[in-house]
Each structure stands twice: as structure tokens, then as C-alpha cells.
Amino acid sequence: MFKELDDINSRPDLFQYYSAEELWANDHTSKRMLEFHLNESIDISSRNKKFIDDSVDWIVSYFDVRQGTTICDFGCGPGLYTSRLAAKGADVTGIDFSSRSIEYAKSMAQKKGQHIDYVLQNYLRYVTDKKFKIITMIMCDFCALSPKQRKDLLKKFYNLLESNGSILLDVYTLNSFNEREEQSFYEMNLLNGFWAPEKYYGFLNTFKYDKEKVILDKYTIIEKNRVRIVYNWLQYFSKEALIKELEENNFQAENFYSDVAGNPYNPGSGEMAIIVKKAI
């Protein structure tokens, strides 16, 4: 028992494991995630309805979205942004590796008579010959990737983007990093049964990697017949660090905001949004 507990509480090397599909593509957790997506009053999985409406209105205005504007949403979930953008006339593609979310998005598009290209795939492996005027990556998905994954993704963005196109993404700031603390926590049916349909024991270990500005929430889920470990990595950025990473990958920052609804940039905010162009 001591060894098992020692393993549960062990700190892995930085970005040693990648388990995103266990969180988003698992049959039970994807069902719970979809419930969170569709709850219009909370900011879990997706933003609340008012924020999404405000974000889409701002995106449409800022980028002059009109009939035929090509947009690709990386990590589209159940289509909360893509459906709204399609309603503005945009030519929209959405990519997500949650089959439950994609199925829901497709069903809603069919009901509304919308023609949206939904792709069931890990967006890190997405390939197409199509070019996009706008690429979006919302809800701080960029932060969940390792440095190598981010580098590969930015290369993909560069190839997918029209010469005068733009990327809109948001990230967690160092203000949020400084608010996080390391912890070890145990609870039966951790997060109210989120992880499995039957009884389980859940351990949450939060580790801070101060030099690299990374947080790991490590979930160990012990069920009757199996043990699962889910690693939720989050990179936190200063404005300068984000600019540097983008420049190293042939992009330049155009504008900063506090969020993807276009609220003015606030250095004290826990998040920031950035509009990115190809470097000249």
C-alpha cells in the first residue's frame, strides 16, 4: 500500500505524459463534459452563453466576418462558436476529438440547416489543403499543450492560414499561476462522479513547476477493476513569453485583449487573448 500511495503522490517530469484523450474521448467523461458545455450558466468546458454571444459579436465585427469568410475552430466542442459563426454566413470548419461533442454539433447543424464541416480528430493530426482567413482556439486550449506540441501546432497554423489571415487564441496569465497552490486531495467519487459511472476513489495531486510556469493536476482514479491516471497540464504565460514563442514560430502579435470578447487588455487579468498574424 505504501508503494501505491507513493506512486500516486509522485511528481512526473514536465510534460512526461499526455492523456487528453482519456479526459475528452472517454465515454463517461465525454458525456459529463458535454453536459457542462451545454449548461449555459457556467464556465466549465465552455464559457457561459452571454460571454459566447458577446465573443461572436466581437469576432464578427473585428474580423469583418461575412458571407464565405473561412474560419477553422480548433477544439470546437459541441459547436457553440461554430454554429453562431455559420449563422453569420461564414464558411466554418470545427475540429474536436470528442465523438460525443461532434455528434451533437452535427445534429444541431442539421436541425438548423447549416453546412459546417465538423471533423472528428485530434487537432494535432488535422491535415487539409483548405486555407482559412481566421483560426480560433478558445478556452485556453493552447495552454494544455507541451512546448513541442505548441510548436507543431503553430507550424500547422502557418500552413493553414491565408497570407493575410489571423489567429485568435487565449491563454492563462502568470496572475492565475500565482494563485495556484500545490495540494494533495482524496475523495470518494471525486468531483461528484465525474470520472466513472460506478463507485471509485479519486486522488488529486496538484504540482507547480515554478521555473517553467506550468501546473499539473494529476488525477488518479481507482475503480473496482482498473486504475487510471489523467494528467491535466497547463502552461501559464507572461505577455513577453507568449510574444517570444510566437516570434520563434514566424508569427507576430497584432493586438492583446483580456479575453476573446475583446475586452481591453488588463495586466492584472487571469487570462489574455491575442490576435496573431504571420510575420512579415
Buried (B, 14 or more C-beta within 10 A) or exposed (E): EEEEEEEBEEEBEBBEEBBBEBBBBBEEBBEBBBEBBBBBEEEEBBBBBEBBBBBBBBBBEBBEBEEEBBBBBBBBBBBBBBBBBBEBEBBBBBBBBBEBBBBBBBEBBEEEEBEBBBBBEEBBEBEBEEEBBBBBBBBBBBBBBBEEBBBBBBEBBBEBBEEEBBBBBBBBBBBBBEEBEEEEEEEEBBEEBBBBEEEBBBBBBBBBBEEEBBBBBBBBBBBEEEEBBBBBBBBBBBBEBBBEBBEEBEBEBEBBBBBBBBBEBBEEBBBBBBBBBBEE
